[in-house]
């Protein structure tokens, strides 16, 4: 009985790279220390014209000193919901070299 083992060629696998490039000095990034401050930062980046239409899911990426490294929109749905892929949340956190994340979901319910 023959076994056909194929030698693994490392040049045939995908290359994965992670990079982080800060464009602003860390001392100039906004710092959040309370839920009110987090809300104020999110309000600045949320599109107020779409807020009654669609559900959005955003992630705030923070440094160890609670400086806001960035905010990323993970998903945007319709009036009835949005789907969040957890892998995208982790990928954003890793690429930004974030020490912590704050998740935010906004859905406006209109009752007549």
Number of C-alpha atoms within 10 A of each C-alpha: 3 4 5 6 6 6 6 8 7 8 7 7 8 7 7 5 6 9 8 9 8 8 7 9 7 14 9 9 15 15 18 17 11 8 9 10 13 16 12 11 17 16 11 9 12 14 11 10 8 10 14 14 16 17 21 24 19 21 20 23 24 24 18 10 13 17 20 22 22 17 18 16 17 20 18 17 15 12 16 11 15 18 13 15 10 9 10 14 20 13 12 20 21 15 13 19 18 20 15 14 20 11 13 15 13 16 18 12 11 8 4 3
